[in-house]
């Protein structure tokens, strides 16, 4: 995964979980992906450091692809392509 802002993928939906802590960001991601289709990309912004562990596990368990992950000034940015 490359962490250059210029290489961030296009996305169809965005979820801002800033200020929320485990398990809320993952619960909101579950709800959001239900409204999306395979191949679409979800951008997730988080402030909880636990997401660096939880988001990759979420993707692996549900068959999604974590196409980009980045830390920006205490925030975490994820781009997930739905499987």
C-alpha positions in Angstrom: 0.0 0.0 0.0 1.3 3.4 -1.0 0.7 6.3 1.4 0.9 9.2 -1.0 -2.1 11.5 -1.1 -1.8 11.7 -4.9 -2.3 8.0 -5.2 -5.6 7.8 -3.3 -8.2 5.9 -5.2 -11.5 7.2 -6.4 -14.4 6.2 -4.1 -18.2 6.0 -4.2 -19.0 6.4 -0.5 -17.4 8.0 2.5 -17.7 7.2 6.2 -16.3 9.5 8.9 -15.9 7.8 12.2 -13.8 10.5 13.8 -14.3 10.6 17.6 -15.7 7.0 17.8 -13.9 4.1 19.5 -14.0 0.3 19.1 -16.3 -1.3 18.2 -18.3 1.7 16.7 -16.2 2.3 13.6 -16.5 -1.3 12.5 -20.2 -1.5 13.3 -20.8 1.6 11.1 -18.6 0.1 8.3 -20.8 -3.0 8.4 -23.9 -0.8 8.0 -22.4 1.3 5.2 -21.2 -1.6 3.0 -24.8 -3.1 3.1 -25.8 -0.2 0.9 -23.0 -0.6 -1.6 -22.2 -3.0 -4.4 -19.2 -5.3 -5.1 -16.3 -3.4 -6.7 -17.3 0.0 -5.2 -14.8 1.7 -2.9 -15.6 3.0 0.6 -13.4 5.8 2.1 -13.2 5.6 5.9 -11.8 8.3 8.1 -11.1 7.3 11.7 -9.4 8.6 14.9 -9.2 5.4 16.8 -5.8 3.7 16.6 -7.5 0.3 17.0 -8.7 0.7 13.5 -5.2 -0.1 12.2 -5.8 -3.6 13.5 -9.6 -3.8 13.1 -10.0 -2.6 9.5 -7.6 -5.1 7.9 -9.3 -7.9 9.9 -12.7 -6.6 8.7 -11.6 -6.7 5.1 -9.9 -10.1 5.4 -12.9 -11.7 7.2 -15.5 -10.3 4.7 -13.5 -10.7 1.5 -13.0 -7.0 0.8 -9.7 -5.5 -0.4 -7.9 -2.8 1.6 -6.5 -0.8 -1.3 -5.0 2.1 0.6 -4.2 2.8 4.3 -2.7 6.0 5.6 -2.1 7.9 8.8 -2.5 11.7 8.6 -1.8 13.8 11.7 -3.5 11.4 14.2 -6.3 10.4 11.7 -6.4 7.2 9.8 -7.6 6.9 6.3 -8.7 3.7 4.6 -10.0 2.9 1.1 -11.8 -0.5 0.9 -12.9 -2.1 -2.3 -15.9 -4.3 -1.7 -15.7 -7.9 -2.6 
